[in-house]
Amino acid sequence: MRKEFRSLLSLEDARSTVLSYLPMPDSEVVSLDSASGRVLAEKVVSMIDVPGFDRASMDGYAVRAEDTIGAREDRPLRLRLKGTVPMGVLSEVHVGAGEAAEVSTGSMMPPGGDAVVMIENAAAGGEAVLIRRTVHSGENTQIMGSDISLGEAVLFPGIRLTPREVGVLAAVGRKDVLVRRLRVGVASTGNELVPPGELLGPGRIYDINSYTVAAAVAECGAQPLRYGILPDERDALAGALKKMAEECSMILISGSTSAGAGDMVYQVVDEIGEMVFHGVNLKPGKPTLFGIVENTPCLGLPGYPTSALTVFEELATPAIRRALGLKSKRHRAKGRLAKAVRSEGRHQMLAVGLSGDLVYPVDKGSGSITTLARADGVIEIHSDVEYLEPGENVEVRFFTEPSYPDLVVAGENSLLLERLAEDLPFEIRILNTGSLRGRIAVEDGIADMACVSGSNEPSPDMVLVKGFHRDLGLISREEIDLKNLDEGRIVGWHRDSYMRRLFESVLKEAGVLDPKYVRLARTHSSVAAAIAKNLADLGFGERAAAKQAGLCFLPIVVDEVSILVRSSKLDCPAVKSFLSSLERAAF
């Protein structure tokens, strides 16, 4: 029996149809060794400070900064050498006035020392060390929690775990992590296929697609289950598809999808399930089919390697990524055609290479695997386009997806921003820099927008957008009196945060003129976590953070947070979505 393709579905309709039958993922806990490439299913909050102690960031000598004032190359100052701080142990040396201790990069700072003079700016001899350069407090040191604070949200659900994120997980002490799991069954069909490694007989070829498609599934963050080569025999094929439907959430099968007498995937899907569509107006990829087998979506890919991977990118990739809640987007770049391209009247995905801004076709036909091996991505040619001129501007959609956020938001920390980063269906990177540095990040093009407190007039290349209000006040384990603020351990804010200015004005009015912070924080959750764990008694932050941690809250001020947006980003879909969601969440 031979079927004719009388009516071809458009690519847009085919994609919409596949997306309407999304597979359902579940979740599993995996070790850090197995986490790379997976999609995060939980919000990761640090339970420790990183680093967990004040440490030296240079080899040299720990000193009191005030003891180095006036030190010069031609007029060094002499300090008494108290000893050495070994790596990985608690310092037994205390640095007093006129004293120094030898430290290595990464070793604990000795009590009393607040700066490190680099070894090249000092000279030790006997029980003394000569200091040839003045250092300021905090120089060449890294204070406890300056990288990651206790209670700080470091990763959000829906991001792909790359080596960088795995490193963050390791840094906060996680040995395993909750990830989303989507099992996708992958198989090839065809009596002419032979597994790689076996001898080829007459008319036989090696199976390519089950390996390439499985690799593409893994690249999307799902878990491929490869079923190898299925025979072109009706009962065996039906049994294999039922087994895949039972064990997987989605089925991808390549080959035997066309309309020839020997092509039977569409016949079997018709018999044991429901055929949704068969035939797409796409080159390569015309014989693509989609159906449902025992409540499991089944996508039939063409047998030619280039066709199979092209259809996978256009139909399977969006479905898998959306099912997993993956937030980052496919990378695109502009370029100019190096040579003319003729179309054949069908919607086409043309494989291309990229050299600088020159885009050149590398299409050697659907049957050639080297077409994609030598390609960087594809350009989309719609069916109404017959000819593309040399030098014409085109957009390349890359195959390999770099990890980069859709939106970068710098400035003041807020639990509301963290909630949006967790809930919105695209990746948001939050930089807790404080208002001043947030504004600078937007001016320098590092961030798309900044959340700022206090008086902020936009620069010519920025737009000031209405933000939100929040209650700020004192956070503690027990109810407190403003008259007794100097009696407890205080967690402060880093110096670039507007929160520090507000907090210190409150402390000053309460008579605390020189607060001695036991630790510093960059987020409201970090302030609350330190108090909840009895590492501090008092802090300043959002009411929401105190409520989340089950702590007491004394309201002091209503803070207005404004949003500064780069003018060039106002029409960006991610910016529009973020601002719309922020307005709904805040008011």
Protein Blocks (a to p, Z undefined) as FASTA:
>chain_A
ZZddfbccdfklmmmmmmmmcccdddddddfklmgopacfbdcddfbdcdfbdcdfbecd
dddfklmgoiafklccddddfbdcdehiacfbdcdehiacdddehiacdehiacdcdfkl
gccehjbccdfbdcdehiapacehklpcghiafbdehiacdfklmmmmmmnopabdcddd
dddddddedjkbccehiacdehiacdfklmmmmmmmmmnopacddebjaddbfklmmmmm
mmmmmmpcbdcdeejibmbfklcklmmmmmmmccfbgcdaddehklpccddeehiacddd
dfblklmmmmmmmmmmmmmmmmnopabdcdddddddfbdcddehiacddddddehjaccd
fbebjklmklmmmpgbdcdddfklmbdcehiacddddfbdcdddfbdcehjddfklmmmm
mmpccdcddddebjmlmmmmmmnomambdcdehjddddfkbccddfbddddddddfbdcd
fklmmmpccddddfkbmklmmmmmmmmmnopabccdfbdcfbfklmmmmmmnopafbdcd
dfklmmmnopacddfbdcdddddddfklmmpmklmmmmmmmmmmmZZ
